[in-house]
């Protein structure tokens, strides 16, 4: 986006709030600068609300384009018309009829957009938003506690998220997600971020509730490369109730992507419960 705005001779200011590990954060800043962005950073204590307010102020002062990803319905449409159909094609190709879809809520575009698409093809499917157990924003409507699952639970319920249209909220402890992410990388060679594995654990929870043989869909939004200086690569203690210590990862299968090359689809087994995860 920074490069595109430079080519259009537009304002190139890009706002970012400091939330990830220091080294990963600095690499992200360097990459944005390489594409020509002028970065405006806000202090951590002001949170995401402060970051949004600063972006709005810049827009008002300079007439800059405001993406407004938390409120922009184009965010939902992108997933309804892109991510969703890709998942549907994979599911039909694999002969799978899903009973549920689980996705963490950052901006909310994924759970709302993919949910719309999946319900059009599988009317019986339940759509579950996911949040950190230690910071239940969706359940409370405000910032509560702290968590380490970067990219979700941004202190408020995004305007594009309509909880009345969704099913029960699922929550995952950040330490459980970190443990499962470490195991997924070591045992299956899938290096994914903390929010990705939070989605996986949330899907396992829903699969257990639905019963043996149920198919639950989720997505892995990103890799582990942005989190190398975070707790993702540090020793993490397990606590009672964590899923990560008991999950058995059976392996990885590959399905054709929509009009593209192949992408991995992970299958995890926990006790008698089967989970199918269709990856983007």
N, C-alpha and C positions, 0 to 999 in steps of 0.2 A: 504494500500500500504506500509506503514511503517513496519507493521508486516511481510508482504511478503518479503520485502527486507532484513529484519533481518534474516529470515529463510534461505535466499539464501546467507547469509554472504556478502551482497552487501553494498555499501555506503548507509547510512540511512538518509542522509540529506534531509530535506523537507523544501521547501521555502514557506514563507507566507508573504503577505503584510497586514499591519494593516488597515482594512477598516470597521470593524463592531464595535459595542459598546464595551467598555473596558471589562466589565464582561463577555460578550459572547466571546470576543476575547481570554481572559485568559482561559476560559473553553475549548475552541478549542485547545489552546496550550497544556494544561494539557492532553487532550485526545490523541493528537499526541505523546506526550512524553511517555504516558502509553503504546503505541504500539512500542516504541523503536526508535522513530525518533529523529534525531538531527536537531534542528530548526535553520534556518538562516533567520533573519528578516531584511527587508530593511526599511529605513525611509519613512514615508508617502509622503513627497514632491517629491520623485523620481518617484512615481506612478507605474503603472503596467509595463510600458516600462523598468523602472529601475529594477523591480523585475525579469522580463524575462532576462534582461542582466546579472544580478547576477547569475541566475540559469545556463545560458549558460557558464558563467565563471567557475562555480563550475564543470560543466560537462567537460570542457576542461582541468581543472587542475587535476581532480581526475578520469576521465574516467567514470563518473557516467551516469546512464541511464537518458535520458531526455525525458519526456513524450511529451512535446511540444503540449499541448492540443489545442492551438490556430491554429496550422498548421498541425496537424496530421489527415490525412483522416480517420484513424481508428475511430476517434471521430464521424465523420459523419456516417460511416458504423454501429457503435453501435446503433445509433438511427434509421437508415434505416432498420436494421435487428431485433431490439428489441422493442424500444418504438413505432415505426410506426406500425408494425404488431399488437401489442397489442391494439392500438387505432382502427385499422381497424376492428379487431374482435369485439370490443365493439360497434362500429358503426353499423356493420352488424347485431349484436345481438339485437340492439335497433331499427333496421329498419330506421336508419337515413342516409340520403345522405347529406354530408356536402358541403357547398359552399365555406368555407374558413378555414384556419388554421392560428393562430397567436401565436408567441413565441418571448420572449425577447432574445436579442443577447448578450451572454457573450462570450463564445468561438465560438458560432455559430453552434455547432454540432446538437442541437435540431432542429432548423428551417431548416437547410439544409437536415439532415437525414430523419426526419419525413416528410418533404416536398416531398422528392423523393418517399417515400413509398406511401403517400397519393395520389400523382399524378398518380402513377401506377394503383391505384384502382379507383380513381375518377378524370379522366383527366381534368374536368372542374374546379377543385378547385383552388382557389387563395391562395398563401402562403405569409404571411405578417410578416416581421421582426419587432420587437418592440424595442424602445429605450426611455430613459427619455426625456421628453420635455425640461428639463432644461440643458441637456447635449447631444445634437444631433450629436453624433459621426458618425453615419452611413450617415447622410446627408452632413456632412462637411469633413469627412475623418480624423479628428484630435480631440484632446481633446478640448472641449468647455464647459465652465461653470462647475457647480458642481451639484451633485444629491445624493439622499439617497436610491436609489433602488439598494441594494447590489447585486453583481453578474452579472450585465449587464453594457454595455457601458464602456469598459476598455480602453479608450483613443485612440484606433485605430481600424480599420476594420480588423478583423482576416483574415489571408490568406485563411482559408477554407470557408469563406463566399463570395459567388459570387452574388453580388446584381443584376447583369443582369439576373439571373435566378429566381429572386424573384419578388413579386409584391410590391405595394406601402408600404413604411415604415409607421408604426403607432407609435405615441408617446403619452405618458401618464405622467402627472405631478406627482412627487413623493408624494406630500401631498394628492392628490386625492387617490392614491393607499393606503396610510396609513389609511385614513378615511374609505375606503371600506374594508380594512383588519380588522379594528376594528369592523365594522358592521357585517362582515361575521362570525367572532368569536362569537360575542354576540348574533346574531340572529339565526345562523345555527349550531353553535358549530364547525365550521371548522377553526382551528387555523393554518393559513398558512402564509408564509413569504411575504414581500413587493413585491418582483418580481412576485410571484404567482398572487397576486391581480392586479398588473400592467397588466399581461396577460389577466386577466378577463376583466378589463376595456377596454383594447385594442380590445378584441373580441366583446365587446358591441358596440364599435365605428364602427367596421366593419359590425356587424349585423344591426345597424341602417342604414348604407349606402346601404346595400343589400335589406333591406325592411322586412316587417312583415313575420314571418314564416321561416326566414333563419336560417340555422344551422351553427354555427361557433365553431370550435374545438380549444382548447388550453390545456395547461398542468399547473399543480401546482408543481413546482420543489422541494419545501421543506416546512417544517412546520415553525411555528413562534418561535420555541425553541431557535434558534440561535440569535434571535433579541430582547430578553427580556430586554436588557439594552439600546436599541436604541429608536428612536422616535416612533417606532411602538406602544409602550405602553404609549405614552405621548399625552396630548391634542393637537389636530391639527386643525387649523382654515381652514374652507372651503373658496374658492374664487369663483368668478363668472366663470361659465363654467365647474366646477367640476361635474362629473357624480355621485360620491358617495352619495351625499345628496338625489338624486332623484331615484336611483335604488331601485326596489322592489325585494327582494330575495324571490322567491316563495317556495323554499324548496330543498330537496336533495333526489335523487333517487339512487339506487344501481344497478350496472351491474356487471356481472361476469368478472373477469380479465382473461387474456389469460393463461389458465391452472393453475390458482391460486385461492385464495379465493376472495371474493367480495371487491370492492373498490367503494367509493362514486363518484357519478357524480352530479355536481351541476347544477341547472337550475335557471337562473336569468331572471327577466322580467324588462325592462325599458320602460315605457310608452306602446307603441304598439309593441315593438320589443322583439323577443324571442331569447334567447341565450341558446345554449346547450354546456356544457363544459364536455368533457370526460377526467376524471382524470387518471393518471397513477396508 
